[in-house]
Amino acid sequence: MNVSYLLPRLRAEWRKRTGRELSAADIHPRFRGRERHFRSPPMTAEMVAAISRLSPQFHLEPGETSRSFWELTQNGSCWGEFDAAEQVLRAMTRPGKALDIGCGLGRSTAFFRRALDWEETEFHLYDGDGPRIDYPRSGERTDRSFCGDLTTLRQVLEYNEVSNFRIFNAHELSHRLDGLPGPYDLVYSFYAAGFHWSLADFWSEFEAISHRQTVGIFTIHRNFEEFPALRNWTFRIVPFERSLIKDRPHRLLIASREEDLLAPLDAANQTLG
Protein backbone atom coordinates (compact mmCIF):
# COMPACT_ATOMS: atom_id res chain seq x y z
CA MET A 1 0.00 0.00 0.00
CA ASN A 2 1.25 3.48 -0.88
CA VAL A 3 1.08 5.36 2.43
CA SER A 4 2.31 8.69 1.02
CA TYR A 5 -1.30 9.70 0.40
CA LEU A 6 -2.66 8.50 3.74
CA LEU A 7 -1.89 11.48 5.98
CA PRO A 8 -3.07 14.13 3.46
CA ARG A 9 -6.25 12.12 2.88
CA LEU A 10 -6.95 11.86 6.60
CA ARG A 11 -6.31 15.57 7.08
CA ALA A 12 -8.54 16.46 4.12
CA GLU A 13 -11.31 14.17 5.40
CA TRP A 14 -11.14 15.75 8.83
CA ARG A 15 -11.43 19.23 7.32
CA LYS A 16 -14.34 18.11 5.16
CA ARG A 17 -16.23 16.74 8.17
CA THR A 18 -15.56 19.86 10.22
CA GLY A 19 -16.37 22.20 7.32
CA ARG A 20 -12.89 23.71 7.28
CA GLU A 21 -11.23 24.76 4.05
CA LEU A 22 -8.01 23.28 2.76
CA SER A 23 -4.94 25.50 2.52
CA ALA A 24 -1.91 26.01 0.27
CA ALA A 25 -0.15 23.30 2.31
CA ASP A 26 -2.56 20.78 0.78
CA ILE A 27 -1.53 21.69 -2.80
CA HIS A 28 1.02 19.44 -4.46
CA PRO A 29 4.46 21.08 -3.93
CA ARG A 30 5.32 21.02 -7.64
CA PHE A 31 2.40 23.38 -8.37
CA ARG A 32 2.50 25.87 -5.50
CA GLY A 33 5.00 28.30 -6.98
CA ARG A 34 4.18 28.01 -10.66
CA GLU A 35 2.70 30.84 -12.66
CA ARG A 36 -1.02 31.39 -12.28
CA HIS A 37 -2.18 31.60 -15.88
CA PHE A 38 -5.79 31.25 -14.73
CA ARG A 39 -7.01 34.16 -12.62
CA SER A 40 -9.92 33.96 -10.25
CA PRO A 41 -12.31 36.90 -10.07
CA PRO A 42 -13.21 38.24 -6.62
CA MET A 43 -14.81 35.52 -4.52
CA THR A 44 -18.34 36.86 -4.25
CA ALA A 45 -21.32 34.93 -2.90
CA GLU A 46 -22.32 34.23 -6.51
CA MET A 47 -18.89 32.79 -7.30
CA VAL A 48 -19.01 30.60 -4.18
CA ALA A 49 -22.42 29.26 -5.22
CA ALA A 50 -21.25 28.47 -8.77
CA ILE A 51 -18.11 26.70 -7.55
CA SER A 52 -19.98 24.73 -4.90
CA ARG A 53 -22.09 23.05 -7.58
CA LEU A 54 -19.04 22.14 -9.65
CA SER A 55 -16.68 21.30 -6.79
CA PRO A 56 -18.66 20.48 -3.64
CA GLN A 57 -15.47 19.24 -1.95
CA PHE A 58 -14.42 22.86 -1.38
CA HIS A 59 -15.79 24.98 1.47
CA LEU A 60 -15.22 28.47 0.12
CA GLU A 61 -16.39 31.77 1.50
CA PRO A 62 -16.53 35.27 0.03
CA GLY A 63 -13.19 37.03 0.43
CA GLU A 64 -9.57 37.02 -0.61
CA THR A 65 -8.49 33.90 1.29
CA SER A 66 -10.87 31.63 -0.60
CA ARG A 67 -10.23 33.46 -3.89
CA SER A 68 -6.47 32.92 -3.67
CA PHE A 69 -6.82 29.28 -2.60
CA TRP A 70 -9.27 28.43 -5.39
CA GLU A 71 -7.06 30.17 -7.95
CA LEU A 72 -4.11 28.11 -6.73
CA THR A 73 -5.99 24.81 -6.95
CA GLN A 74 -7.29 25.59 -10.44
CA ASN A 75 -3.84 26.44 -11.71
CA GLY A 76 -2.46 23.32 -10.07
CA SER A 77 -5.03 21.20 -11.91
CA CYS A 78 -4.20 22.93 -15.18
CA TRP A 79 -0.46 22.50 -14.71
CA GLY A 80 -0.82 18.78 -14.04
CA GLU A 81 -2.84 18.28 -17.23
CA PHE A 82 -0.61 20.62 -19.22
CA ASP A 83 2.59 18.86 -18.16
CA ALA A 84 1.19 15.54 -19.40
CA ALA A 85 0.08 16.91 -22.79
CA GLU A 86 2.64 19.70 -23.29
CA GLN A 87 4.75 17.90 -25.91
CA VAL A 88 1.76 17.55 -28.21
CA LEU A 89 0.29 20.99 -27.51
CA ARG A 90 3.57 22.77 -28.28
CA ALA A 91 4.29 20.70 -31.39
CA MET A 92 0.90 21.09 -33.05
CA THR A 93 0.02 24.04 -35.24
CA ARG A 94 -1.79 26.72 -33.27
CA PRO A 95 -5.44 25.68 -33.42
CA GLY A 96 -7.76 27.94 -35.34
CA LYS A 97 -10.70 26.57 -33.39
CA ALA A 98 -10.71 24.64 -30.11
CA LEU A 99 -13.53 23.06 -28.11
CA ASP A 100 -13.74 22.72 -24.31
CA ILE A 101 -16.36 20.05 -23.38
CA GLY A 102 -17.91 20.30 -19.92
CA CYS A 103 -15.87 23.42 -19.29
CA GLY A 104 -17.12 24.32 -15.81
CA LEU A 105 -15.91 27.88 -15.23
CA GLY A 106 -13.40 27.83 -18.08
CA ARG A 107 -10.14 27.29 -16.24
CA SER A 108 -8.58 25.17 -19.00
CA THR A 109 -9.45 27.56 -21.80
CA ALA A 110 -8.12 30.58 -19.90
CA PHE A 111 -4.97 28.63 -19.01
CA PHE A 112 -4.23 27.40 -22.55
CA ARG A 113 -4.79 30.82 -24.08
CA ARG A 114 -2.23 32.47 -21.81
CA ALA A 115 0.28 29.61 -21.39
CA LEU A 116 0.54 28.95 -25.13
CA ASP A 117 -0.09 32.49 -26.45
CA TRP A 118 -3.13 31.27 -28.36
CA GLU A 119 -4.56 34.77 -28.66
CA GLU A 120 -5.95 34.14 -32.15
CA THR A 121 -7.58 30.79 -31.39
CA GLU A 122 -11.38 30.76 -31.39
CA PHE A 123 -12.48 28.92 -28.26
CA HIS A 124 -15.85 27.20 -28.07
CA LEU A 125 -17.11 26.12 -24.66
CA TYR A 126 -19.87 23.53 -24.22
CA ASP A 127 -21.74 23.17 -20.93
CA GLY A 128 -25.17 23.70 -19.39
CA ASP A 129 -26.76 25.33 -16.38
CA GLY A 130 -27.88 22.88 -13.73
CA PRO A 131 -28.61 22.75 -10.01
CA ARG A 132 -27.45 19.19 -9.42
CA ILE A 133 -24.96 16.54 -10.47
CA ASP A 134 -26.04 13.30 -12.11
CA TYR A 135 -23.23 11.74 -14.12
CA PRO A 136 -24.26 8.44 -15.74
CA ARG A 137 -21.12 6.83 -17.14
CA SER A 138 -23.33 5.02 -19.63
CA GLY A 139 -22.93 8.16 -21.73
CA GLU A 140 -26.52 9.33 -21.58
CA ARG A 141 -26.50 13.09 -21.11
CA THR A 142 -29.67 14.73 -19.81
CA ASP A 143 -30.56 18.06 -18.27
CA ARG A 144 -29.45 16.55 -14.96
CA SER A 145 -25.94 15.84 -16.27
CA PHE A 146 -24.86 19.48 -16.01
CA CYS A 147 -24.16 21.62 -12.97
CA GLY A 148 -22.62 24.62 -14.68
CA ASP A 149 -23.36 28.33 -14.48
CA LEU A 150 -23.09 29.87 -17.94
CA THR A 151 -23.46 33.43 -16.67
CA THR A 152 -20.56 33.04 -14.25
CA LEU A 153 -18.57 31.19 -16.93
CA ARG A 154 -18.81 34.22 -19.21
CA GLN A 155 -17.76 36.52 -16.36
CA VAL A 156 -14.72 34.36 -15.55
CA LEU A 157 -13.61 34.24 -19.20
CA GLU A 158 -13.95 38.00 -19.54
CA TYR A 159 -12.03 38.51 -16.29
CA ASN A 160 -9.25 36.40 -17.81
CA GLU A 161 -9.31 38.55 -20.97
CA VAL A 162 -10.42 35.68 -23.20
CA SER A 163 -12.13 37.68 -25.92
CA ASN A 164 -12.38 35.20 -28.80
CA PHE A 165 -14.89 32.71 -27.40
CA ARG A 166 -18.41 31.36 -27.87
CA ILE A 167 -20.45 29.52 -25.23
CA PHE A 168 -22.81 26.76 -26.35
CA ASN A 169 -25.66 25.71 -24.09
CA ALA A 170 -25.85 21.90 -24.04
CA HIS A 171 -29.58 22.03 -23.32
CA GLU A 172 -30.18 23.81 -26.63
CA LEU A 173 -28.24 21.12 -28.51
CA SER A 174 -30.17 18.13 -27.07
CA HIS A 175 -27.05 17.44 -24.97
CA ARG A 176 -25.13 16.30 -28.06
CA LEU A 177 -21.84 17.44 -29.58
CA ASP A 178 -22.49 16.90 -33.28
CA GLY A 179 -24.64 20.04 -33.43
CA LEU A 180 -21.58 22.19 -32.71
CA PRO A 181 -19.97 24.17 -35.58
CA GLY A 182 -16.88 22.03 -36.11
CA PRO A 183 -14.56 20.77 -37.25
CA TYR A 184 -12.17 21.55 -34.43
CA ASP A 185 -8.38 21.38 -34.40
CA LEU A 186 -8.26 20.64 -30.67
CA VAL A 187 -10.93 19.11 -28.43
CA TYR A 188 -10.32 18.77 -24.71
CA SER A 189 -12.47 17.62 -21.82
CA PHE A 190 -11.20 17.41 -18.26
CA TYR A 191 -13.51 15.42 -15.97
CA ALA A 192 -16.46 15.37 -18.40
CA ALA A 193 -16.26 13.26 -21.57
CA GLY A 194 -14.22 10.20 -20.65
CA PHE A 195 -14.63 10.64 -16.91
CA HIS A 196 -18.25 11.47 -16.05
CA TRP A 197 -19.60 10.60 -19.51
CA SER A 198 -18.70 7.44 -21.39
CA LEU A 199 -16.06 8.13 -24.02
CA ALA A 200 -17.24 5.16 -26.08
CA ASP A 201 -20.85 6.30 -26.24
CA PHE A 202 -20.11 9.84 -27.33
CA TRP A 203 -17.13 9.06 -29.63
CA SER A 204 -19.16 9.17 -32.86
CA GLU A 205 -20.22 12.72 -31.96
CA PHE A 206 -16.57 13.64 -31.40
CA GLU A 207 -15.64 12.15 -34.77
CA ALA A 208 -18.39 14.20 -36.45
CA ILE A 209 -16.76 17.46 -35.33
CA SER A 210 -13.18 16.37 -36.04
CA HIS A 211 -10.86 16.24 -39.05
CA ARG A 212 -7.73 14.27 -39.93
CA GLN A 213 -5.40 16.31 -37.71
CA THR A 214 -7.70 16.94 -34.77
CA VAL A 215 -6.14 16.26 -31.38
CA GLY A 216 -8.42 15.09 -28.57
CA ILE A 217 -7.44 15.17 -24.89
CA PHE A 218 -9.70 13.56 -22.28
CA THR A 219 -9.47 12.68 -18.60
CA ILE A 220 -10.36 9.00 -18.24
CA HIS A 221 -11.56 7.24 -15.11
CA ARG A 222 -9.80 4.33 -13.47
CA ASN A 223 -12.10 1.70 -15.02
CA PHE A 224 -11.65 2.95 -18.57
CA GLU A 225 -11.59 0.22 -21.22
CA GLU A 226 -10.59 0.60 -24.84
CA PHE A 227 -13.46 0.39 -27.34
CA PRO A 228 -13.65 -0.59 -31.04
CA ALA A 229 -13.95 2.93 -32.47
CA LEU A 230 -10.50 3.78 -31.09
CA ARG A 231 -8.94 1.44 -33.66
CA ASN A 232 -9.24 4.20 -36.25
CA TRP A 233 -7.21 6.53 -34.07
CA THR A 234 -3.69 6.70 -32.74
CA PHE A 235 -3.77 7.31 -29.00
CA ARG A 236 -1.64 7.36 -25.89
CA ILE A 237 -2.65 7.12 -22.24
CA VAL A 238 -0.47 9.19 -19.93
CA PRO A 239 -0.64 9.82 -16.16
CA PHE A 240 -0.82 13.29 -14.64
CA GLU A 241 -0.48 14.68 -11.14
CA ARG A 242 -3.48 16.33 -9.55
CA SER A 243 -3.65 19.58 -7.66
CA LEU A 244 -4.06 18.24 -4.12
CA ILE A 245 -1.47 16.07 -2.40
CA LYS A 246 -4.17 13.70 -1.15
CA ASP A 247 -5.32 12.86 -4.69
CA ARG A 248 -3.75 10.00 -6.58
CA PRO A 249 -2.75 10.67 -10.20
CA HIS A 250 -5.31 10.37 -12.98
CA ARG A 251 -4.79 9.62 -16.67
CA LEU A 252 -5.30 11.45 -19.95
CA LEU A 253 -6.18 9.81 -23.24
CA ILE A 254 -4.59 11.81 -26.07
CA ALA A 255 -5.79 10.83 -29.54
CA SER A 256 -5.46 11.81 -33.19
CA ARG A 257 -5.98 10.16 -36.57
CA GLU A 258 -2.56 11.52 -37.54
CA GLU A 259 0.10 9.39 -35.84
CA ASP A 260 2.86 11.97 -36.31
CA LEU A 261 1.03 14.40 -34.04
CA LEU A 262 1.59 12.08 -31.07
CA ALA A 263 5.25 11.39 -31.86
CA PRO A 264 6.46 14.07 -29.40
CA LEU A 265 4.96 12.03 -26.56
CA ASP A 266 6.96 8.98 -27.58
CA ALA A 267 10.15 11.04 -27.89
CA ALA A 268 9.61 12.53 -24.44
CA ASN A 269 9.03 9.06 -22.91
CA GLN A 270 12.21 7.74 -24.50
CA THR A 271 14.17 10.66 -23.06
CA LEU A 272 12.74 10.01 -19.60
CA GLY A 273 13.45 6.33 -19.96
DALINZI-V981698 format. One record per helix or strand. SS is the DSSP state (H for helix, E for strand). FROM is the first residue (numbers start at 1). TO is the last residue. Records with the same first field share a line. If there is no record, write none. Layout:
SS=FROM-TO ; FROM-TO
This chain:
H=3-18 ; 24-26 ; 29-32 ; 45-54 ; 64-91 ; 107-115 ; 150-159 ; 170-173 ; 199-208 ; 228-232 ; 259-272
E=27-27 ; 97-101 ; 122-127 ; 129-129 ; 148-148 ; 165-169 ; 186-189 ; 193-193 ; 197-197 ; 215-220 ; 234-240 ; 244-244 ; 250-256
